[in-house]
Amino acid sequence: MNRRTALRLIGAGVAVGAGTAGLPWLAAEGQPGRVLASRLPLPRPYQRPLPVPPTRTGSAIRLTQRVAVVEILPGVQTEIYGYDGTFPGPTVVSRSGQPLTVRHRNELPVPTVTHLHGGHTPPDSDGFPTDLLLPVGGGATGTGHHPDPAAVVRTGERDHTYPLAQRAATLWYHDHAMDRTGPNVWRGLAGFHLVHDDEEDALPLPKGDRDLPLLIADRSFAADGSLLHRAHGDREPGVLGDVITVNGVAWPYHEVAATRHRLRLLNASNARQYRLALDPPGGGLVQVGSDGGLLAAPVRHDSIDIAPAERFDVVVDFGRYSPGQRVDLVNRLGDGGTARVMRFVVGSRAADDSTVPARLSTVEPLPTPKRTRAFRMGSLDGVWTINGAGFDPVRPVAMPALGATEIWRFTADVHHPVHLHLGHFQVVGRGDRGPGPYDAGWKDTVNVRPGETVSVAVRFTASRGRSVIHCHNLEHEDMAMMAMFAVI
């Protein structure tokens, strides 16, 4: 651990010394986690094409969670848990204001919970972590280490109803079962959900096959090709894989015309954060959207820091490159294989009527907040905590009123990506400064660095009922770094 990291951790109140063994699980500054090394020879990157997940549309769809065998590494068979047996699951495509019902069927050997991440969803369909869907035929029961008398446990199938009363955005769905989210998502339970609306349709952004959803996730493999994951230990810092996958394939390549393309970047890793950049940079990454949809105006980045669960919609102009040129999407926070993400192979020039307008949307500031609440993200007695306590599904840590605007302040000991269910928020400050370079627009997950306090303004408008706030480092989440709040 370098001196700068130590000073930041001391400032955050984290002990440095014999008691932490020098915090050996800090793989990089601000990124807690330990690399889990694969136990089989890893392939050269850029050998297989990028797959694009199939799409599902309509007002009512069905998804079956089941075991399947897929090829993540070339020539290697890997068992996964998949929605409809794929990793990622099918991309659900819906329309703002048009309600959608998704019926999930659990044919896996474990209980699951499905959460539409970023959805303005009523609590009974949001995927509360103790509202388990047990496997067909029954099996495991209860709510783990967190007894919840209000839990709604079902067996076999259940419906999730999504009003979709929200703007166009890149959402995703994933498992959210308490105490087992990390291993369930690691095994493949994740997929895109894209919401469209008239405002977005009217913009001349790239569309069709030039609008690419990219689910980025690190994984590790056993000698037989199965997925490796580490069992929870004392204050598990987070599992970091040594293979970077995009849309379920290790280090893929994708052939693109020499035109503008929209890349919907999703960090679906359990714990790893990335600093994504293009090599060579060309015109850089022009951000047009965030977790909650379009920005007010585009923002150009040379690189983008993206924490677990964050989404960044960017436009890349491959017309700035020569036909035949190779352009790599790289991770400047990685080394070796984790420094590579995927490769674009630029093809011939083609007609391109897309552009990035100077104005994209209207992002109105929230009204003056009436209350401020503080949340300390830390650890105690071997578990990760919020305000010194582990998850309690019964006692709310906050009871905001429906329609109220509040300031919520998150302070982290080490790196924590904080996710708030039931509504989007606007980042209003980091410490005594304004928002950071990646905080524009509406967010539902915010990257809080060691020793930092991030303030967000949030208004609860979806519906009354209980929901959760938690760290989206999934190993932290599974080790109780979650709190229940109730909108009244």
C-alpha positions in Angstrom: 0.0 0.0 0.0 1.5 3.3 -1.0 1.8 6.4 1.2 -1.1 8.3 -0.5 -3.5 5.4 0.0 -2.5 5.1 3.7 -3.0 8.8 4.3 -6.4 8.7 2.7 -7.4 5.6 4.8 -6.2 7.2 8.0 -8.3 10.3 7.1 -11.3 8.0 6.7 -10.8 6.5 10.1 -9.4 3.2 8.8 -6.7 1.6 11.0 -3.4 0.9 9.2 -1.0 -1.4 10.8 -0.8 -4.9 12.3 -4.5 -5.0 12.8 -5.2 -4.9 9.1 -2.0 -6.6 7.9 -1.4 -3.5 5.7 -4.8 -4.0 4.1 -3.4 -6.5 1.6 -6.8 -6.7 -0.1 -6.5 -3.2 -1.5 -5.7 -4.3 -5.0 -5.5 -0.6 -6.1 -6.2 2.7 -4.5 -9.8 3.0 -3.7 -10.6 -0.5 -5.0 -11.0 -3.2 -2.3 -10.7 -6.7 -3.5 -8.5 -9.7 -4.0 -7.7 -11.2 -7.3 -8.8 -14.8 -7.7 -6.4 -16.4 -10.2 -7.8 -18.8 -12.8 -6.4 -22.3 -12.8 -6.3 -23.0 -16.5 -4.3 -21.5 -19.3 -6.0 -18.3 -20.5 -6.4 -17.6 -24.2 -5.0 -14.7 -26.2 -7.4 -11.8 -26.3 -9.5 -10.8 -29.3 -10.1 -14.3 -30.7 -13.9 -14.5 -30.7 -16.5 -12.0 -32.0 -18.7 -10.0 -29.7 -22.1 -11.6 -29.2 -25.1 -9.4 -29.0 -27.8 -10.7 -26.6 -31.2 -11.5 -28.1 -34.0 -9.0 -27.4 -37.4 -9.5 -25.8 -40.3 -7.1 -26.3 -44.0 -7.0 -25.6 -46.2 -6.1 -22.6 -45.8 -9.5 -21.0 -42.7 -11.7 -21.3 -41.4 -14.9 -19.6 -37.8 -15.5 -18.4 -36.6 -18.9 -17.1 -33.7 -19.0 -14.8 -31.9 -22.3 -15.5 -28.5 -24.0 -15.6 -26.8 -24.0 -19.0 -23.4 -24.7 -20.4 -21.8 -22.0 -22.5 -18.4 -21.1 -24.1 -17.0 -18.0 -22.3 -13.3 -19.0 -23.0 -12.7 -20.4 -26.5 -13.0 -24.2 -26.5 -13.9 -24.4 -22.8 -17.3 -25.4 -21.5 -18.6 -23.5 -18.5 -21.7 -24.1 -16.5 -23.7 -20.9 -15.7 -26.9 -19.8 -14.1 -28.7 -17.8 -16.9 -31.9 -16.1 -17.7 -33.2 -18.3 -20.5 -29.9 -20.1 -20.1 -27.7 -17.3 -21.5 -25.1 -14.9 -20.1 -26.0 -12.1 -20.3 -29.7 -12.8 -20.3 -31.9 -11.5 -23.1 -32.0 -7.7 -23.5 -35.5 -6.6 -22.5 -36.6 -3.6 -24.7 -39.5 -1.6 -23.4 -41.2 1.8 -23.8 -41.6 4.6 -21.3 -45.1 4.7 -19.9 -46.1 1.3 -21.2 -46.4 -1.2 -18.3 -44.6 -4.4 -18.6 -45.0 -7.7 -16.7 -42.1 -10.1 -16.5 -42.8 -13.6 -15.2 -39.8 -15.3 -13.8 -39.5 -19.1 -13.4 -36.8 -20.5 -11.2 -35.4 -23.8 -12.4 -32.1 -23.3 -10.6 -31.0 -25.2 -7.5 -30.9 -22.0 -5.4 -33.4 -19.3 -4.3 -33.3 -16.1 -6.3 -34.7 -12.5 -6.3 -34.8 -10.4 -9.5 -34.2 -6.6 -9.3 -34.7 -4.2 -12.2 -31.8 -1.9 -11.4 -32.7 1.7 -12.1 -36.4 1.0 -12.4 -39.0 3.2 -10.8 -40.7 0.1 -9.4 -43.4 -0.5 -6.7 -41.9 -2.3 -3.7 -43.8 -5.6 -4.3 -42.0 -6.0 -7.7 -38.7 -4.3 -7.0 -36.9 -7.4 -5.8 -36.6 -6.9 -2.0 -33.7 -9.1 -1.0 -35.7 -11.4 1.3 -38.7 -11.8 -1.2 -37.3 -15.1 -2.4 -38.4 -17.1 -5.4 -37.7 -20.7 -4.5 -36.9 -23.3 -7.1 -39.6 -25.3 -8.9 -40.6 -28.1 -6.6 -39.5 -26.2 -3.4 -36.2 -26.8 -1.6 -34.4 -24.1 0.3 -36.6 -22.0 2.5 -36.4 -19.0 4.8 -34.6 -15.7 4.4 -31.1 -16.6 5.4 -29.4 -14.9 8.3 -31.9 -12.0 8.2 -35.4 -13.2 9.4 -38.1 -11.1 7.8 -41.7 -11.5 8.8 -42.8 -9.3 5.9 -41.0 -11.3 3.3 -43.1 -12.6 0.4 -41.6 -16.0 -0.5 -42.9 -17.8 -3.6 -42.1 -21.1 -5.2 -41.5 -21.8 -8.9 -42.8 -18.6 -10.6 -43.7 -15.0 -9.9 -44.6 -11.9 -11.8 -42.8 -8.5 -11.6 -44.9 -5.6 -12.8 -43.0 -2.5 -14.0 -45.0 0.7 -14.7 -42.0 2.2 -16.5 -43.2 5.7 -15.7 -39.6 7.0 -16.3 -37.5 8.5 -19.1 -35.5 6.5 -21.6 -32.4 4.9 -19.9 -30.0 1.9 -19.9 -31.2 -0.3 -17.1 -30.2 -3.8 -16.1 -31.8 -6.7 -14.2 -29.9 -9.0 -12.0 -30.2 -11.3 -9.0 -30.7 -9.7 -5.6 -31.1 -12.5 -3.1 -29.8 -11.6 0.3 -26.5 -13.3 1.3 -26.1 -14.9 -2.2 -26.3 -12.0 -4.7 -22.5 -12.2 -5.3 -22.3 -15.9 -6.3 -25.6 -15.8 -8.2 -24.6 -12.8 -10.4 -21.0 -14.2 -10.8 -22.6 -17.3 -12.3 -24.5 -15.3 -14.9 -27.7 -13.8 -13.5 -27.6 -10.4 -15.2 -29.0 -8.8 -18.4 -29.8 -5.4 -20.0 -33.2 -3.7 -19.9 -33.4 -0.8 -22.3 -36.2 1.8 -22.0 -36.9 4.1 -25.0 -39.1 7.2 -25.3 -40.0 9.8 -27.9 -37.4 12.3 -26.8 -34.6 9.9 -27.3 -36.0 8.6 -30.6 -36.0 12.2 -32.0 -32.3 12.6 -31.4 -29.9 11.8 -34.3 -27.8 9.4 -32.1 -26.6 6.2 -33.6 -29.3 3.5 -33.8 -29.9 -0.1 -34.9 -26.8 -2.2 -35.0 -24.7 0.9 -34.2 -26.3 1.0 -30.7 -24.3 -1.6 -28.8 -25.1 -2.8 -25.2 -21.8 -3.9 -23.6 -22.0 -5.8 -20.3 -18.5 -5.8 -18.8 -17.7 -8.3 -16.1 -14.6 -10.0 -14.7 -14.5 -13.7 -13.9 -12.1 -16.5 -12.9 -12.1 -20.1 -13.9 -11.2 -23.5 -12.3 -9.1 -26.0 -14.1 -12.2 -27.8 -15.5 -13.6 -24.5 -16.9 -16.1 -23.9 -14.2 -16.5 -20.5 -12.6 -14.4 -19.9 -9.5 -15.9 -17.8 -6.7 -14.6 -17.3 -3.2 -16.7 -18.2 -0.1 -17.4 -15.3 2.2 -14.7 -14.9 4.8 -14.1 -12.4 7.5 -15.1 -9.0 6.0 -14.7 -10.2 2.4 -13.3 -7.3 0.5 -14.7 -8.3 -2.9 -13.8 -10.9 -5.6 -11.8 -9.7 -8.6 -11.5 -12.0 -11.6 -8.5 -12.2 -13.9 -10.5 -12.5 -17.1 -12.5 -9.6 -18.6 -15.7 -10.6 -20.4 -17.9 -8.5 -22.6 -21.4 -9.8 -23.3 -20.3 -13.2 -21.9 -17.2 -13.7 -24.0 -13.6 -13.2 -22.9 -11.9 -10.3 -24.6 -14.0 -10.3 -27.8 -13.5 -8.2 -30.9 -16.2 -6.5 -32.9 -16.2 -5.3 -36.5 -17.6 -1.8 -36.9 -18.2 0.5 -39.9 -16.2 3.7 -39.9 -19.1 5.6 -38.4 -20.4 6.8 -35.1 -21.5 4.1 -32.7 -23.4 4.4 -29.3 -21.8 2.1 -26.7 -24.0 1.4 -23.6 -21.3 0.6 -21.0 -22.4 -1.4 -18.0 -20.0 -2.5 -15.2 -21.6 -5.7 -14.1 -18.6 -6.9 -12.1 -19.0 -7.9 -8.5 -16.3 -5.6 -7.2 -13.9 -4.4 -9.9 -13.9 -0.8 -11.0 -12.6 0.2 -14.4 -11.0 3.3 -16.0 -12.1 2.8 -19.6 -10.4 4.5 -22.5 -9.8 4.0 -26.3 -6.3 3.1 -27.6 -5.6 5.0 -29.8 -7.9 7.7 -28.4 -9.4 9.2 -31.6 -12.1 11.6 -30.6 -12.4 10.0 -27.1 -15.6 8.9 -25.4 -18.5 11.4 -25.7 -20.9 10.7 -22.9 -24.6 11.2 -23.8 -26.3 9.3 -20.9 -25.9 8.1 -17.4 -27.7 5.6 -15.1 -31.0 7.6 -15.4 -30.9 8.5 -19.1 -29.9 11.3 -21.3 -27.6 14.1 -20.0 -28.6 17.8 -20.6 -25.5 18.1 -22.9 -22.8 15.8 -24.1 -19.5 15.5 -22.1 -16.3 14.4 -23.7 -13.9 12.2 -21.7 -10.5 10.8 -22.4 -11.3 8.0 -20.0 -14.2 7.1 -17.8 -14.1 5.7 -14.2 -17.0 3.3 -13.9 -17.8 1.5 -10.6 -19.9 -1.7 -10.2 -23.5 -1.1 -11.4 -22.9 2.2 -13.1 -23.8 2.8 -16.7 -22.4 5.3 -19.2 -23.8 5.8 -22.7 -21.1 7.1 -24.9 -20.7 7.8 -28.6 -17.5 6.9 -30.4 -16.8 8.2 -33.9 -14.9 5.4 -35.6 -14.9 7.6 -38.7 -11.8 9.2 -37.1 -9.9 6.0 -37.7 -8.6 4.5 -40.9 -10.3 1.4 -42.4 -8.7 -1.7 -41.1 -7.4 0.0 -37.9 -7.7 -1.8 -34.6 -9.0 0.2 -31.7 -8.9 -1.3 -28.2 -11.1 -0.5 -25.3 -8.7 -0.7 -22.4 -8.8 -0.6 -18.6 -6.2 1.8 -17.2 -6.9 0.5 -13.6 -5.9 -3.1 -14.7 -2.7 -4.9 -15.5 -1.9 -7.9 -17.6 -5.2 -9.4 -18.9 -7.3 -7.1 -16.8 -5.9 -4.1 -18.7 -7.7 -5.3 -21.8 -11.4 -5.2 -22.4 -12.3 -5.7 -26.1 -11.2 -4.7 -29.6 -13.0 -2.9 -32.4 -11.9 -3.6 -36.0 -12.7 -0.6 -38.2 -14.2 -1.5 -41.5 -15.0 0.6 -44.6 -16.6 4.0 -44.5 -20.3 4.1 -44.8 -23.2 6.6 -44.9 -23.7 8.1 -41.4 -26.5 10.6 -40.7 -26.0 10.4 -36.9 -24.5 13.2 -34.8 -24.3 14.3 -31.2 -26.3 17.5 -30.8 -25.2 20.2 -28.3 -28.4 19.8 -26.4 -29.7 16.4 -25.5 -32.4 16.8 -22.9 -33.5 18.8 -19.9 -32.2 17.8 -16.4 -34.0 20.1 -14.0 -32.4 20.6 -10.6 -34.5 19.2 -7.7 -36.3 21.5 -5.4 -34.7 22.7 -2.2 -34.3 19.7 0.1 -36.1 19.8 3.5 -33.9 17.3 5.3 -30.3 15.9 5.3 -29.4 12.4 6.3 -25.9 10.8 6.8 -24.9 7.3 6.0 -21.5 5.9 7.0 -20.2 3.0 4.9 -17.8 1.0 7.0 -17.2 -2.3 8.8 -17.7 -3.7 12.3 -17.0 -7.2 13.9 -16.2 -8.8 10.5 -19.2 -7.5 8.5 -19.7 -4.5 6.3 -22.1 -2.0 7.8 -24.1 1.2 7.2 -24.2 3.5 10.2 -22.5 0.8 12.3 -25.2 -1.9 11.7 -25.7 -4.8 9.4 -28.9 -5.4 7.4 -32.2 -5.3 9.3 -35.2 -5.9 7.1 -37.6 -4.8 9.8 -36.3 -1.5 11.2 -36.0 1.4 8.7 -33.0 3.7 8.8 -35.0 6.5 7.2 -38.7 7.2 6.5 -38.9 9.9 3.8 -42.3 11.2 2.7 -43.6 10.5 -0.8 -42.7 13.4 -3.0 -40.1 14.8 -0.6 -36.7 15.9 -1.7 -33.8 15.1 0.7 -30.0 15.3 0.8 -28.4 12.0 1.5 -24.7 12.0 2.4 -22.5 8.9 2.0 -19.1 8.6 3.7 -16.9 5.6 2.9 -14.0 4.0 4.7 -12.8 2.2 1.6 -14.2 2.2 -1.9 -18.0 1.7 -2.0 -20.4 2.1 -5.0 -23.6 3.1 -3.3 -26.9 2.1 -4.9 -30.3 3.6 -4.0 -33.5 1.7 -4.9 -36.9 3.4 -5.8 -35.6 6.5 -7.4 -32.8 8.4 -9.2 -30.8 11.2 -7.7 -28.5 14.0 -8.6 -25.0 14.3 -7.2 -24.6 17.8 -5.7 -21.1 17.6 -4.2 -18.0 15.6 -3.3 -16.6 16.8 0.0 -16.6 20.6 -0.1 -16.6 20.7 -3.9 -19.2 20.2 -6.6 -19.9 17.1 -8.5 -17.1 15.1 -10.1 -16.4 14.6 -13.9 -18.6 11.4 -14.0 -21.5 12.6 -11.9 -23.6 14.4 -14.6 -27.3 13.7 -15.0 -29.6 11.3 -13.1 -27.9 8.6 -11.2 -28.9 5.5 -9.1 -25.4 4.4 -8.2 -22.6 6.7 -7.0 -18.9 5.9 -6.7 -17.7 6.9 -3.2 -13.9 6.7 -2.8 -12.0 6.1 0.4 -12.4 8.9 3.0 -14.8 10.8 0.7 -18.3 12.2 1.5 -20.7 12.4 -1.5 -23.9 14.3 -1.2 -26.9 13.5 -3.5 -30.3 15.1 -3.8 -33.1 12.6 -4.1 -36.9 12.8 -4.5 -39.0 9.7 -3.8 -41.9 9.7 -6.3 -42.3 6.1 -7.3 -44.5 4.7 -4.6 -44.8 4.2 -0.8 -43.3 1.1 0.8 -40.0 -0.3 1.9 -36.9 -0.4 -0.2 -33.1 -0.6 0.3 -29.9 1.2 0.0 -26.7 -0.8 -0.2 -23.1 -1.1 -1.5 -23.0 -2.6 -5.0 -19.7 -4.3 -4.3 -21.7 -7.6 -4.2 -19.5 -9.2 -1.5 -20.1 -6.2 0.7 -23.8 -6.4 0.0 -23.9 -10.0 0.9 -22.1 -9.4 4.2 -24.9 -7.1 5.4 -23.9 -3.7 3.9 -27.5 -2.9 3.2 -30.2 -0.9 5.0 -33.9 -0.7 4.7 -35.8 2.6 4.3 -39.5 3.1 4.0 -41.3 5.8 1.9 -44.4 7.0 3.8 
